[in-house]
Amino acid sequence: MSKFTDNDVKQWSILVVDDDYQSANMVKQVMDFYGAKVEIATNGPEALKLMQWFKPTMVLLDLQMPDMNGYEVKDVIHKIFPNAPFPIIAHTATVTEAETPSLLKQGFDGYILKPIDVDGIVRTLQQILERKRFSRSE
């Protein structure tokens, strides 16, 4: 059972990085409904620029973007924020359950599939946040 409440979601600031604006906007619309603040970047450099002033609770990264893919963006974020308190979450249509350990080894804190599960996204993100907070407290 998660210890989060709806009020926690209202305190979230989410950075969605995806070159597919429709996909990013779907996350924004759903999370806006729950009261989260969401910023969208359509590429890696834009995301890194946004992070100069926008302090996210979590970052959702599309893995397959032109110029700078999600893996590269994640690596730069880890260099800028070596002990990032926020999870970096792969947001992809291509990952399978069997690939999850590989994503975690590569520095992602979890993943959500495209298209998003409108009914389950908050629960999934809460679980990832909880794991990140737990791992930092160890």
C-alpha positions in Angstrom: 0.0 0.0 0.0 1.4 3.4 -1.0 1.7 6.1 1.6 1.2 8.8 -0.9 -2.0 10.9 -1.1 -3.6 13.0 -3.8 -2.0 16.0 -2.1 1.4 14.5 -2.9 0.6 14.4 -6.6 -0.3 18.1 -6.4 3.2 18.8 -5.2 4.8 16.9 -8.1 6.7 18.8 -10.9 7.2 16.6 -13.9 9.5 17.2 -16.8 8.4 15.2 -19.9 11.0 15.0 -22.6 9.6 13.6 -25.9 9.9 14.6 -29.5 6.3 13.3 -30.0 4.3 16.3 -28.7 1.0 14.3 -28.7 2.5 11.7 -26.4 4.0 14.3 -24.1 0.8 16.3 -24.1 -1.2 13.2 -23.1 1.0 12.8 -20.0 0.6 16.5 -19.3 -3.2 16.5 -19.6 -3.6 13.4 -17.3 -1.2 14.7 -14.7 -2.7 18.3 -14.9 -6.0 16.6 -14.0 -4.4 15.2 -10.8 -2.9 18.6 -10.0 0.7 18.0 -10.9 2.8 20.7 -12.6 4.1 19.5 -15.9 6.7 21.0 -18.3 7.3 19.6 -21.8 10.6 19.6 -23.6 10.6 18.2 -27.2 14.3 17.4 -27.2 17.3 16.8 -24.9 18.9 20.2 -25.2 15.6 21.9 -24.5 15.1 19.7 -21.4 18.6 20.5 -20.1 17.9 24.2 -20.5 14.6 23.9 -18.7 16.3 22.2 -15.8 18.2 25.3 -15.1 15.1 26.8 -13.6 12.5 24.0 -13.4 13.3 21.6 -10.5 11.4 18.4 -11.2 10.1 15.8 -8.9 10.7 13.3 -11.7 11.9 13.3 -15.3 10.1 11.2 -18.0 12.4 10.6 -21.0 11.5 9.2 -24.4 14.3 6.8 -25.3 14.2 7.3 -29.1 14.6 11.0 -29.9 16.7 12.4 -32.8 20.0 14.2 -32.1 20.1 13.4 -28.4 18.3 10.2 -27.3 16.9 9.5 -23.9 20.0 7.5 -22.8 22.2 10.5 -23.6 20.0 13.0 -21.9 19.9 10.7 -18.8 23.7 10.6 -18.8 24.0 14.4 -18.9 21.4 14.8 -16.1 23.5 12.4 -14.0 26.6 14.4 -14.6 24.9 17.7 -13.7 23.0 16.2 -10.7 25.2 13.2 -9.6 23.0 12.5 -6.6 19.7 13.5 -8.2 16.9 13.2 -5.7 14.4 12.8 -8.5 13.8 9.6 -10.5 14.6 9.5 -14.2 12.0 7.4 -15.9 12.1 5.9 -19.4 8.9 6.7 -21.3 8.8 4.4 -24.2 6.8 2.1 -26.4 9.6 -0.3 -27.0 10.7 -1.7 -23.6 9.6 -5.2 -22.5 9.4 -6.6 -19.0 12.6 -8.6 -19.8 14.5 -5.4 -20.6 13.6 -3.7 -17.3 16.8 -4.9 -15.5 18.9 -3.5 -18.3 17.2 -0.1 -18.0 17.8 0.0 -14.3 21.5 -0.9 -14.8 21.8 1.9 -17.2 20.6 4.4 -14.6 16.9 4.7 -15.1 14.7 4.4 -12.0 11.8 2.8 -13.9 9.7 3.1 -17.0 6.2 3.8 -18.2 4.9 2.5 -21.4 3.4 4.4 -24.3 0.6 4.9 -24.7 0.2 5.7 -21.0 -2.2 3.8 -18.8 -4.4 6.7 -17.8 -5.8 4.8 -14.9 -2.5 3.5 -13.6 0.1 6.2 -14.3 -0.2 7.9 -10.9 0.2 4.6 -9.1 3.2 3.6 -11.2 4.9 7.0 -10.7 4.2 6.8 -7.0 5.9 3.4 -6.8 8.9 4.6 -8.7 9.2 7.7 -6.4 8.8 5.5 -3.4 11.6 3.2 -4.6 13.9 6.2 -5.3 13.2 7.7 -1.8 13.8 4.3 -0.2 17.1 3.7 -2.1 18.4 7.2 -1.1 17.6 6.5 2.6 19.7 3.3 2.7 
